[in-house]
Amino acid sequence: MTEATFQAKALEQDGRLSNYDTRVRAIEVLGELAPGNVDDATFASVVGQEDSQGSQALKAAYATLDNQGRQPVRKGELSLNVQDYGAVGDDSTDDSVAFQEAINDAASKGGGVVYVPRSRYRVANLVLRSGVTLTGGAGNFNYLASSAQPGGAVLRGVEPGWLVDMPEDGARCAAVVGLGLDGRGVSNGYRMRGRWNAAGHIGVHNTPEQGIYIQHEASKYDSVGNAINAALLTNVVMNRTPGKYTGGVEVEGTDHYLNWIESSNSVQGDLGTTMANPDEGYVTPFLIGGADHFINNLVGEYGETGLIYIGDKCRFANIRSDSNLGHGYLLDNGRGGVWVNVTSRKNGMAAANTYDGWKAASNSVGNTVTGLVTQQQDGHTYRYGINDEVNTDFGSRNQYVAPDVRGWSTAPLSIVDFLGSGVMFASKVVRSGSAANVDVFGASTVAVNSSTTTITDFIHGYSGQDISVVATTTGGIIQANSRIRTSSGSNLSLQANRAYRFTFYNDRWVQH
């Protein structure tokens, strides 16, 4: 249809069809036609008479279109396309202005979907606003930053900052879905600030620091109820010496939800097996702070420490730390966590016999860990499978239920103080160095690994409890006293690779 013909017919409709480009675009959308495929018959069938159904539908569509023919509202939801705002997607042109204009337009209309067609876009510091979902479709989260796997819709970094950010005072109900975020070593990934925001089915790669960061700043906004679901992160925290704990996925605030996330720092690519930071390691796939989160189905790998917990009262299930340079897990003021089905596998790659499968610093109390498995292979061994440094009152101790501890060199478990952490249904409890009172709460075996150990009591036992004391070296002593009755009635000198059995009866331990 020529413009003259269209305008003539527009006059017949009392000027309602006054803008040629807009009206042709509307007919294309309503008729689901390819661009330019609007002929006289189509026009007549869609426009029809003043009171026809097609005419009324077209009028409704016109009300939502500007003079550039952008996509109409359908079923109450606004859907915009970044290419309609001038985004090129040639992996060269800076498309930031076009993206931001589309986001702002959607926000000004009460929120909606901003669609990103399959291509590579250079952008910087996009500000995602309340109620806006930036989406490329749910199939793009497997994107890897290589020419062999170009993926779907990918945002690529231009300058320092964030590929996708939120306003300083936070946002609500905004989301990034089905996009690849490639920082190119320049830009960080996606920062959520505010309430009920989300990331889903996304890939984040090549960021100097955080790949996904749920940030909390109490003076500006509350960070509550945000969610990350189905995310793959690789080569995040490329700054290998950040000077503080930094996570590929980093979480602050309260009541967040994390599920089905694999995060890899890829440190071996440029560090090999050298730890760039202090013994504990700053670079981690996951840094969990804040409180009361629900965290499920994580894999953290190729960092310095597999997962660092600095939060309070979080719930963890089905977590695996794999092939990290240092500790599998580090709790540093991590409190009140509930952990179920936790695996530490092939960590400590920087140095054998130096790092632990699980380490709880002395300030990390009140955790309950069920089904912790530590295992090693390829010659990498832990110093301790579980190393708990807590020294506090009985009610605040960490509890380990049915741990399966393997792959250690010094000892399977290290309990620092007699009022340290309790172990239930464990195969062994190990005392390091000199010890007066050994906590045997829920334990079946006490392994003594020091020739200077003198045991004067086994505390927190229960009537009928049996324990076996196994010495890994000669020289330790179990003292005969009112609480411990040895077979000879004298102090018991421990011999290497021998077991000594005691039963708790009538408020004392009796050797068999």
C-alpha positions in Angstrom: 0.0 0.0 0.0 1.4 3.4 -0.9 1.5 6.3 1.5 -0.9 8.3 -0.7 -3.4 5.5 -0.7 -3.1 5.0 3.1 -3.6 8.7 3.7 -6.6 8.9 1.4 -8.2 6.1 3.3 -7.3 7.7 6.5 -9.2 10.8 5.5 -12.2 8.5 4.9 -11.9 7.5 8.5 -12.2 11.2 9.7 -8.5 11.6 10.3 -8.2 8.8 12.8 -5.4 7.3 10.7 -3.3 10.4 10.4 0.2 9.0 10.9 1.2 6.6 8.1 4.2 4.9 9.8 2.4 4.4 13.1 -0.8 3.0 11.5 1.0 0.6 9.2 3.0 -0.7 12.2 -0.3 -1.1 14.2 -1.9 -3.1 11.4 1.2 -5.3 11.1 1.1 -6.0 14.9 -2.6 -6.7 15.0 -2.5 -8.9 11.9 0.7 -10.6 13.0 2.2 -9.7 9.6 5.8 -9.4 8.4 6.9 -5.7 8.1 5.7 -4.2 4.8 3.1 -6.9 4.2 0.1 -4.5 4.5 -2.0 -4.4 1.3 -5.4 -2.8 0.5 -7.3 -5.9 1.4 -5.6 -6.2 4.8 -6.3 -2.5 5.5 -9.9 -2.9 4.6 -10.4 -6.0 6.7 -8.7 -4.5 9.8 -10.0 -1.0 9.6 -13.5 -1.7 8.1 -16.4 0.4 9.2 -16.4 2.8 12.1 -18.3 0.4 14.3 -16.5 -2.8 13.2 -14.6 -5.0 15.6 -11.4 -4.6 13.7 -11.7 -0.8 13.7 -12.3 -0.8 17.5 -9.2 -3.0 18.0 -7.1 -0.8 15.9 -8.2 2.3 17.8 -7.3 0.6 21.0 -3.9 -0.2 19.6 -3.3 3.4 18.4 -3.9 4.7 21.9 -0.7 2.9 23.1 1.5 3.7 20.2 3.7 6.8 19.8 4.7 8.2 16.5 7.5 5.7 16.1 5.1 2.7 16.0 6.3 1.0 19.1 4.6 -2.2 20.3 1.1 -1.9 21.8 -0.1 -2.9 25.2 -1.7 -6.4 25.2 -3.9 -7.8 27.9 -2.8 -5.1 30.3 0.9 -5.7 30.1 3.4 -3.3 28.5 6.0 -4.9 26.2 8.8 -2.9 24.6 11.7 -3.9 22.4 15.1 -2.2 22.8 15.7 -2.3 19.1 12.6 0.0 18.7 14.5 2.5 20.8 17.6 2.4 18.6 19.7 -0.5 20.1 22.0 -1.9 17.4 23.4 -5.0 19.0 26.5 -5.2 16.8 28.9 -5.9 19.7 30.5 -2.5 19.0 28.0 0.4 19.3 27.3 1.6 22.8 23.6 0.8 23.2 23.3 2.1 26.8 21.1 5.1 25.9 18.6 3.0 23.9 18.3 0.5 26.7 17.9 3.1 29.4 15.2 4.9 27.3 13.2 1.7 27.0 13.6 0.9 30.7 12.5 4.5 31.7 9.6 4.4 29.2 8.3 1.1 30.7 8.7 2.5 34.3 6.8 5.7 33.4 3.9 3.6 32.2 3.7 1.6 35.5 6.2 -1.1 34.6 6.4 -3.8 32.0 8.7 -6.0 30.0 11.7 -4.7 28.0 12.6 -7.4 25.5 16.2 -7.8 24.3 16.4 -9.7 21.0 19.2 -12.2 20.4 22.4 -10.3 19.8 25.4 -8.8 21.6 25.0 -5.3 23.0 27.6 -3.0 24.5 26.1 -1.3 27.6 27.2 0.4 30.8 25.5 1.1 34.2 21.9 0.5 33.1 19.5 1.5 35.9 16.7 -1.0 36.2 13.6 0.6 37.7 10.7 -0.7 39.8 8.3 -3.0 38.0 10.5 -3.5 34.9 11.7 -6.9 33.7 14.6 -6.9 31.3 14.4 -10.2 29.4 16.0 -12.0 26.6 14.1 -15.3 27.0 14.7 -18.1 29.5 17.1 -20.1 27.3 20.1 -17.8 27.5 21.6 -18.5 30.9 24.1 -21.0 29.6 25.9 -18.3 27.7 29.7 -18.6 27.9 31.9 -15.7 26.7 33.4 -17.3 23.7 32.9 -17.1 20.0 32.2 -20.8 19.9 29.2 -20.4 22.2 27.7 -17.0 21.3 24.5 -17.7 23.3 21.4 -15.6 23.0 20.9 -12.0 24.2 24.1 -10.8 25.8 25.0 -7.5 27.5 28.7 -6.8 27.3 30.7 -4.3 29.5 31.9 -0.9 28.2 33.2 0.8 31.4 33.7 0.3 35.1 30.5 0.0 37.2 27.6 -2.5 36.7 26.1 -3.9 33.6 22.7 -3.7 35.3 22.2 -1.7 38.5 19.3 -0.2 40.5 18.6 3.3 41.8 20.5 4.5 44.9 17.2 4.4 46.8 16.5 0.9 45.6 13.8 -0.7 43.4 10.9 -3.1 43.8 9.7 -6.0 41.7 12.3 -5.6 39.0 14.0 -8.5 37.3 16.6 -9.6 34.8 15.6 -12.9 33.0 17.2 -14.9 30.3 20.2 -12.8 29.6 24.0 -13.3 29.4 26.0 -10.6 31.2 29.7 -10.5 30.1 31.7 -7.9 32.0 34.7 -8.3 29.7 36.9 -7.8 32.8 35.6 -4.2 33.0 32.1 -4.2 34.4 30.5 -6.1 37.3 27.3 -8.0 36.6 23.9 -7.3 38.3 23.4 -5.4 41.5 20.0 -5.7 43.3 19.1 -3.0 45.7 15.6 -3.0 47.3 12.8 -5.4 47.8 11.4 -8.4 45.8 13.7 -8.1 42.9 14.9 -11.1 40.9 17.5 -12.7 38.6 16.5 -15.8 36.7 18.0 -18.0 34.0 21.0 -15.8 33.5 24.8 -16.3 32.9 27.3 -13.9 34.4 30.9 -13.9 33.3 34.3 -12.1 33.3 33.5 -9.5 36.1 36.3 -7.8 38.1 34.3 -8.3 41.3 30.8 -9.5 42.0 28.8 -11.2 39.4 25.5 -10.9 41.3 25.3 -8.7 44.4 22.3 -8.3 46.6 23.3 -5.2 48.5 21.9 -3.7 51.7 22.2 0.0 52.7 20.0 0.6 55.7 20.2 4.4 55.4 18.9 4.3 51.8 16.7 1.2 51.4 15.9 -2.2 52.9 17.1 -5.2 51.0 14.4 -7.8 51.6 13.0 -10.8 49.7 15.2 -10.8 46.6 15.6 -14.0 44.6 18.2 -15.6 42.3 17.1 -18.7 40.5 19.0 -20.7 37.8 22.3 -18.8 37.3 25.7 -19.8 36.0 28.7 -17.6 36.9 32.2 -18.1 35.6 35.4 -16.1 35.9 33.9 -13.8 38.5 36.0 -11.7 40.9 38.8 -11.4 38.4 40.5 -9.0 40.8 42.3 -11.7 42.6 43.5 -9.4 45.5 40.4 -7.5 46.5 41.6 -6.8 50.0 38.4 -8.2 51.7 36.0 -11.1 51.3 34.4 -10.8 47.8 32.0 -13.3 46.3 31.0 -14.1 42.8 27.5 -14.2 44.4 27.4 -11.8 47.4 24.4 -11.4 49.6 23.4 -8.9 52.3 20.1 -8.0 53.8 17.3 -10.4 54.9 15.0 -13.1 53.7 16.5 -13.7 50.3 16.1 -16.9 48.2 18.9 -18.5 46.2 18.4 -21.7 44.2 20.2 -23.7 41.5 23.4 -21.6 41.2 26.8 -22.6 40.0 29.5 -20.0 40.7 33.2 -20.4 39.6 35.9 -17.8 40.3 38.2 -19.7 37.8 41.2 -18.6 39.8 43.4 -21.5 38.6 43.4 -19.9 35.1 45.8 -17.2 36.3 46.9 -18.2 39.8 47.5 -21.9 39.2 47.5 -23.4 42.7 48.9 -20.3 44.4 46.8 -18.6 47.1 47.0 -14.9 46.4 45.5 -13.8 49.7 45.9 -14.6 53.4 45.5 -18.2 54.6 41.7 -18.0 54.7 41.4 -16.7 51.1 39.3 -13.6 50.1 38.0 -14.7 46.7 35.0 -17.0 46.9 32.2 -18.2 44.7 29.7 -17.4 47.4 29.8 -14.8 50.2 26.7 -15.1 52.4 26.0 -12.3 54.8 22.8 -10.8 56.2 20.2 -13.0 57.9 17.3 -15.5 57.4 18.0 -16.5 53.8 16.9 -19.8 52.2 19.7 -21.2 50.1 19.5 -24.4 48.1 21.4 -26.3 45.4 24.6 -24.4 45.1 28.0 -25.4 43.6 31.0 -23.2 44.4 34.2 -24.0 42.7 37.7 -22.8 41.6 37.9 -20.1 44.2 40.2 -19.6 47.1 37.5 -20.6 49.7 34.4 -22.5 48.4 31.8 -20.7 50.5 32.2 -18.0 53.2 29.4 -17.6 55.7 29.4 -14.3 57.7 25.6 -14.2 58.3 23.0 -15.2 60.8 20.2 -17.8 60.9 20.4 -18.8 57.3 19.2 -22.2 55.9 21.3 -24.2 53.6 20.5 -27.4 51.7 22.4 -29.4 49.1 25.6 -27.4 48.9 28.8 -28.5 47.2 32.2 -26.9 47.5 34.5 -28.3 44.9 38.1 -27.8 43.7 38.9 -24.6 45.6 42.5 -23.6 46.6 41.8 -23.3 50.4 39.1 -24.3 52.8 35.9 -25.9 51.4 33.8 -23.8 53.8 34.8 -21.0 56.1 32.5 -19.7 58.9 33.8 -16.3 60.1 31.2 -14.9 62.5 28.7 -17.1 60.7 26.0 -17.8 63.3 22.9 -19.9 63.7 23.0 -21.6 60.4 21.1 -24.8 59.6 23.0 -26.9 57.0 21.8 -30.1 55.4 23.6 -32.3 52.9 26.8 -30.4 52.6 29.8 -31.7 50.6 33.4 -30.5 50.6 35.2 -32.2 47.7 38.8 -31.9 46.4 39.5 -28.5 48.1 42.8 -27.4 49.6 44.4 -27.5 46.2 47.0 -24.8 47.0 48.8 -27.0 49.5 48.3 -30.5 50.9 47.7 -30.9 54.7 47.1 -27.1 55.1 43.4 -26.4 54.7 40.2 -27.8 56.1 37.2 -29.3 54.5 35.1 -27.2 57.0 36.4 -24.5 59.3 34.4 -22.7 61.9 36.2 -19.8 63.4 35.8 -19.2 67.2 33.2 -16.5 66.6 30.9 -18.8 64.6 28.4 -20.3 67.0 25.0 -22.0 67.0 25.3 -23.8 63.7 23.7 -27.2 63.1 25.3 -29.3 60.4 23.6 -32.6 59.2 25.2 -34.9 56.7 28.5 -33.0 56.1 30.8 -35.0 53.8 34.4 -34.1 53.3 36.4 -36.1 50.7 39.6 -35.7 48.8 41.3 -37.2 45.7 44.3 -36.7 43.4 46.7 -36.4 46.4 45.1 -33.3 47.9 44.4 -33.9 51.6 42.8 -31.7 54.2 44.5 -30.8 57.4 41.3 -31.5 59.2 38.0 -32.7 57.8 36.2 -30.5 60.3 38.1 -27.8 62.2 36.0 -26.1 64.8 37.6 -23.4 66.9 34.6 -22.4 69.0 35.3 -21.9 72.7 32.0 -20.9 74.3 29.3 -22.1 76.6 27.6 -25.4 76.0 24.3 -23.9 74.7 26.0 -22.0 71.9 28.1 -24.8 70.5 28.0 -25.9 66.9 26.5 -29.4 66.4 27.6 -31.9 63.7 25.2 -34.7 63.0 26.4 -37.8 61.2 29.4 -36.3 59.5 31.3 -38.5 57.0 34.9 -37.2 57.2 37.5 -38.5 54.8 40.6 -37.3 53.1 42.4 -35.7 56.1 46.1 -35.8 57.0 46.3 -34.5 60.6 42.9 -35.7 61.9 39.3 -36.1 60.8 38.0 -33.6 63.3 39.6 -31.0 65.5 37.7 -29.8 68.6 39.7 -26.9 70.1 38.2 -26.7 73.6 36.3 -29.0 75.9 33.3 -26.7 75.6 33.7 -26.5 71.9 31.4 -28.1 69.3 29.4 -31.4 69.8 29.5 -34.2 67.4 26.6 -36.7 67.2 26.9 -40.1 65.5 30.4 -39.3 64.3 33.0 -42.0 63.7 35.7 -40.0 65.4 36.3 -36.9 67.6 39.9 -35.7 67.7 41.6 -33.8 70.4 44.7 -31.8 69.4 47.4 -31.0 71.9 47.1 -31.0 75.6 43.5 -31.5 76.8 42.1 -31.9 80.3 38.4 -32.5 79.6 37.2 -34.1 76.4 33.7 -33.3 75.2 32.1 -36.6 74.0 28.6 -35.4 73.5 27.1 -37.9 70.9 30.5 -39.3 70.0 31.5 -42.9 69.6 35.3 -42.5 69.2 37.9 -40.2 70.5 41.1 -40.1 68.5 44.1 -38.7 70.4 46.8 -37.4 68.0 49.3 -35.8 70.4 51.8 -37.4 72.7 51.3 -34.5 75.1 47.6 -35.1 75.7 46.5 -35.8 79.2 42.8 -36.6 79.6 41.3 -36.1 83.1 37.6 -36.4 82.1 35.1 -37.2 79.4 32.3 -34.7 79.7 28.7 -34.5 78.5 28.3 -38.2 78.3 25.1 -40.1 78.9 24.3 -43.2 80.8 25.2 -46.3 78.8 27.3 -44.4 76.3 30.3 -46.3 74.9 33.4 -44.7 73.5 36.6 -46.0 72.0 39.8 -44.0 72.6 42.2 -44.5 69.7 45.7 -43.2 69.9 47.5 -42.2 66.7 50.8 -41.7 68.5 52.4 -43.1 71.7 52.7 -41.0 74.8 49.2 -39.6 75.7 47.7 -40.3 79.1 44.2 -41.0 80.5 44.2 -40.1 84.1 42.7 -42.5 86.7 40.5 -40.5 89.1 37.0 -40.3 90.6 35.5 -39.9 87.1 37.6 -42.4 85.1 38.2 -45.9 86.4 40.9 -47.7 84.4 41.3 -51.5 84.4 44.6 -51.2 86.4 43.4 -48.4 88.7 46.4 -46.4 87.5 46.9 -43.8 84.8 46.6 -45.3 81.4 49.6 -44.7 79.0 48.3 -44.7 75.4 50.1 -46.7 72.8 49.9 -45.9 69.1 47.3 -47.7 67.0 45.5 -49.2 70.0 41.9 -48.7 71.1 40.7 -48.4 74.7 37.0 -48.8 75.4 35.0 -47.1 78.2 31.3 -47.1 79.2 29.6 -44.3 81.1 27.9 -45.9 84.1 26.8 -44.5 87.5 28.4 -41.1 86.7 31.8 -42.4 85.9 33.7 -43.9 82.9 34.7 -47.5 83.3 37.3 -49.2 81.1 36.4 -52.6 79.8 
